[in-house]
Amino acid sequence: MQLSEQEVVRREKLSKLRELGINPYPADLFPVNHTSKQIKENFTEEKQVIIAGRLVSINIQGKASFAQLQDSEGRIQVYFNRDVICEGDDKTKYNDVFKKLLDLGDFVGIEGELFTTKVGEKTVRVKDFTLLSKALKPLPLPKEKDGVVYDAFTDPEMRYRQRYADLAVNPHVKEVFVKRTKLFNAMRDFFNTAGYFEVETPILQPIPGGAAARPFITHHNSLDIPLYMRIANELYLKRLIVGGFDGVYEFSKNFRNEGMDRTHNPEFTAMEIYVAYKDYNWMMDFCEQLLEHCAIAVNGTTEATFGAHKIDFKAPYARVTMADSIKHFTRFDITDKTEDEIRTAAKSMGIEVDATMGKGKLIDEIFGEKCEGNYIQPTFITDYPKEMSPLCKEHRDNPELTERFELMVCGKEIANAYSELNDPIDQRERFEHQLKLAEKGDDEATEFIDEDFLRALEYGMPPTSGMGIGMDRLIMFLTNNQSIQEVLFFPQMRPEQRIAADVALTDDEKALLAIITKTEKIALNELKTQSGLSNKKWDKTIKGLTKKEVAKVSKTDEGLFVEVV
């Protein structure tokens, strides 16, 4: 591993600290009794405090210096005075340890007393300090001059890969995750108050059920069987309703081996709740009361901003049938239409369709392309065609439909709910129909029949309503984040190239590397043109990248190309 100049210097300081008998990673408990927030909120002159945190700025001024200490609650100014810290003749702790051997990013513990500076800033006068952890890699701390911030750590890919650094240097990012926890707590409180029971169901399953999605597959060596990572927990929660629970819910990690984009991650969190003796009409009332409660708990108001939109989660929400929605936005009435008629209509609307799509999939495509994006304020879309909902009860007034709703916000679905199908014979027929669609080529149709779930239904499941909510997407709306990666601590990323962080590069090399990494490989002449470097700088820079084994030049029949190693 090639170290940068700063990393080399920090390791040298590490050795000097040890030579002075200072353990840079002590095991002892440090008796913190205040946070920066507590100090500011309950400030008293000359009050004795013990705090700890990370040094994020140091301003050395001879025998007296100021610094900023960052802890979990914010930042506080600390004042180092040589004669206060070193009362005797030995000034080593200030002159050598503090001034020469501490760096930005180091964790220190401080004992001191509070005072207010001449400019009115609440400050801790340091009586003693302890190095708690030496940082060997410099944090990407932003720099500020004349009120202008430079070198802010804003590159999304770097922030997501190094979330630890992101949280350390961008404290506002932490607030998103604080609100995420508030959301989960608020939802739990709402369910628990209603008398429902939180449960856990298997993540490794013998059959991937409860949704239509491509699963991740693994193998159990002892049993010598394939197992599937959970794509949904629906069928297991319904088994518990069969077993006698009146209401169960679970926050589940689900895994789907599908595409990634700004609203999809292969690992995501869903909440599903099932309540006996209820239907989807009751669940709509319950859903809007739940989301109003959660919005207030997270933001202190039912209103939220998402991009250019102001949305209000205050109940009640509008309710529109899918057929009425499609008719309103396309002037096409799907009621009583055949599959061929719907396919023809979809084509006339400019929607791409193919022979693998059944009636339900065609209707779903029309709604997704022409209707979904128009719903900004929370709106329930109800009464879906039966072909789209293999686990949903047939509509009581129209056998072509099901008792299902989805809640749309800003053109995205955040909740999906049914009057649950509890007729085991009907359920088997629906599963068999899904098999036929899968054989036809529909990649969203299930390829499995869960015989154990059908057996459970045969024992009898009471009338039940169930609902699923995408927790990641919901917190995106409540925190005004357009990308799911912003609300996940550690989103899935492509494998990291062995570059940048562990190799010391010149500014020209970094700029050239940024061009190369935008594509798998680039023609050498095209790269030279895009770089804008003089011939001399170009030769030095491309040779530097190849010598450091960050990039390589390869010859093909089409010419010379450059790619990241």
C-alpha positions, 0 to 999 in steps of 0.5 A: 500500500502506497501512503500519501505524504500526510499519511507518512507524517501521521505514522511518524507522529504515532511513533513519537507519541509512543516514544513519549510513553503516550498510548495513542489507542488507550483502553481506559474508560474516559469519564465523559459527563457532558456533550457539546449540546448540553454545555451550550443549553445549560451553560454556567461560567466556571462549570467543570466539564469532561467532554470528548470528541474529534478535533476538526479545527486547530488554530495555534497562536504561540502559547495559547490556541483555540480548537473545535471539538466535534462530538455526537451532538455538535461542536464546541470551542476549546481553549488550550493555554500552555501554562494552564495545561503545564503548570510546572517547568515541563511544557512538553504536553503543550509544546510537543504533544498538542502543537506538533503531534496532534492532527485534525481527526484525532479523538481527544478527551478534555477536562476543563471549565467553561468560560465566555470569550470576549466575542461571546463564544461559549468555550471550554478552558482546557485543564488537561487533555488525553489522546483517545485515538490517533487518526492515521488518514486525514479526513476530507474536511472542507476548508473555509476562507472569507466565508467561502467553503472549499474542497467540500466532501460532496462527491456522492460515490465517495460519500456512499463508499465512505459513509464514516467520513461523510458523517464525520465531515458533513454533520447534517447528513446524520440528521437524515438517519436520526429522522429515519430512526424516529420514523421506525419508532413512531410506526412501532408506537402506533402499532403497539398502541393499537395492540398489534404484535411485532414478530420476526420471520425467516430471511432464508426461505425454501421458496421465494414467495409473497412478491414477484421478484428475482431472488438471491439464491444460496445453498445450505450445505448440511441440508444440501438444498437451495435457499432463497433470501427473502423477497417478501415476508407476506406468506409467513405473516399470514401463517401467523394470522392462521395460527391465532394472532389478530394483528402482526407486523414486521420491519423486514430486510428484503433482497431482490436480485434486480436493477439498481437506480435512484429509488431501488437498492437490492437490499431494502427495508419494508414494513408489513402488517396484517390485521384479522377481521379487517378489509382494505377500506379499514386499512385505507383509514388506518394507513392515512392515520399512520402516515399523519402520525409518522410525519408529525413525529419525524418533522413536527408537521404533516407537511413535507417538501420533496423536490419542487413539491409541497406534500401534506400527509394530513388525513384524509387522502383522495381515493381513485379507482385504477379504471377511473384513473386510466380513463381520466388520463387516457380516455380509454376504459379498461372495463370489460376489455379483452387482453387483445383490446388492451394490448392494441390500446397500449400500442396506440398510446406509444407504450412498448408491449410484447407477447409475454404480457398478460392482461394485468401486466398490460394494464399496469404498464398503461397506468405506470406510463400515463397515470402514476406520475400525476399523483403528487399529494397522497392518493389511494389508487384502488380496485386493481384487476385480478390478474395484477394481484394473485394474493388479493381477495376478489372484489365483492362487487366486481369479480374482474377486480380485487380489493387492493389499493396502492398509495401514491405520493409524488408519482411513486408507490409507498404503500400496497394493501389488500383484503387478503385472499383466504380462499385456499382453492381460489389461491391455488388457481391464482398460483397456477395462473402465475405459473402459466404467465411465467412459462409464457415469459413474464419475468414478474410472475412467480414460478413457485407454488407454496404448498405449505402456505396453501395447507395453512389456508386450508386450516382456515384464515379469518378475513384479514387486511394486510399492508406493506410500506417501503420504509426507505422510500417513505423516509426519502419523502420525509427528508427531501432526498431524491436518491435512496442511497442518501437514506441508507447508511451503506448502499450497495456499490460497484466494486471499488477500483484500487485507486485514489484513496490509497495512491498518492496522485498529482492534481493532473493525474486525478483529473485524468483518472476522473475522465477514464473512470467515466467509462470502461475504457477510452481511446488514448487520443480521445483521452489526450484531447479531453485532458487539455494538457500540454504534450509535456504534461500529458506524457508525464501524467499518463506515465505517472498513472501507468507507473503507479498501476492505476491505469493501463494502456492496451493495444487492440485492432482498433488502436490504443485504449486506456482503462482503470486497473 
